[in-house]
């Protein structure tokens, strides 16, 4: 853009000195018009960039930890809510050191955690008019991830799962935005209440991801081998990195799909509590569709991606290695959120082991290329 601005300034400068006859005026006009045509793509790119920024709502543009308060009956939440039945409640939040609230509808989500955890993760619905004028504007639906139980190690598990989302943001633009929250949960127990102070985080709705990338969400099943090769391999490398086998793009288990403007299908991963990176006390090696895997513990890695042209594997490998520094910036930036320093170091070492595999030709060939599935 600076180059075109300089041209315009020169044209105006020399045009002012020239005899202002008809020819000079027409020439200057044509040159200015040509310059503006040249400037248009740059202006368009800037505008597109601004629009993409705007598609990240205020809630997720700010990455400071958000203090919130929730109040409901945990028992009623687990027993009486489903995909269509919600509880009425209020979400209290601190914005610019002032507390405010909005009415919300909430329900439990996540089959495994709903059945096995004291605090099930929840889904929040917000009316457009209620969100207006607040940091929740533009968010009709949100997920809130909560710790499984009230214990120090599960608080760190929340940070580790949040870390997984943040890492994937560095890997792919097709990723969910998240924000950490300090939660005061006032549990209603009949005529009594019990206060829990826990960590959690918000996850934006898939509609926001789709809008940001000018894509659309898909409901139909698309086999991984029919998805975009590079995007699919990026996802599989990521799942291997965090030690997660609890996913399936073929069955859309802990995966959503987006159809892009390039007419490709890309996976959108979520729910990483069963990953070795998190190493939750309740985590078990996944058996999606009853398939028994060769590993016995979630901290053992197993590549679950499908066979691709080796050039795809090598490109994605190179991309990950180039992004290693950025990924560890994310990791190290969350160190202060851990209550147990040892847990942080274990987490960091676990990720380092992944990059050791990528950096070693023999390990990469044996652990990833040869492990790729044919069906």
ZIGI-V751516 format. One record per helix or strand of 3 or more residues. SS is the DSSP state (h for helix, s for strand). FROM is the first residue (numbers start at 1). TO is the last residue. If there is no record, write none. Layout:
BEGIN
ss=SS from=FROM to=TO
ss=SS from=FROM to=TO
END
This chain:
BEGIN
ss=h from=2 to=17
ss=h from=22 to=54
ss=h from=58 to=61
ss=s from=66 to=72
ss=h from=74 to=80
ss=s from=87 to=95
ss=s from=98 to=108
ss=h from=111 to=116
ss=s from=122 to=125
ss=h from=128 to=131
ss=s from=141 to=146
ss=h from=152 to=171
ss=s from=178 to=189
ss=s from=192 to=204
ss=h from=206 to=212
ss=s from=216 to=218
ss=h from=224 to=226
ss=h from=229 to=241
ss=s from=255 to=259
ss=s from=265 to=269
ss=h from=288 to=290
ss=h from=310 to=322
ss=h from=324 to=333
ss=h from=335 to=337
ss=h from=341 to=359
ss=h from=361 to=369
END
